[in-house]
């Protein structure tokens, strides 16, 4: 069964422990809806590791990212901006997908 969303393996432990409660994605992954349950896997090998429920999807720009976003990502604001810039170089229009682990 294919996964609905994937995360880099380095984020799996934080997601499972409830320390990472948002993900920031580009427009190609902005179609999720609140209440939707997502089969979640690792990007590197597509292995399933949990099911997440979408709480909200909120548009955001790189400059609008703040300490609260960083806390929800379980990293510093500088670290968050760095990671986003590496994953989406030159992209400013992003989406915050808030979620909770349900299984």
Secondary structure, 3 states (H helix, E strand, C coil): CCCCEEECHHHHHHHHCCCCCEEEECHHHCCCCCCCEEEEEECCCCCEEEEEEEEEEEEEEHHHCCHHHHHHHCCCHHHHHHHHHHHCCCCCEEEEEEEEECC
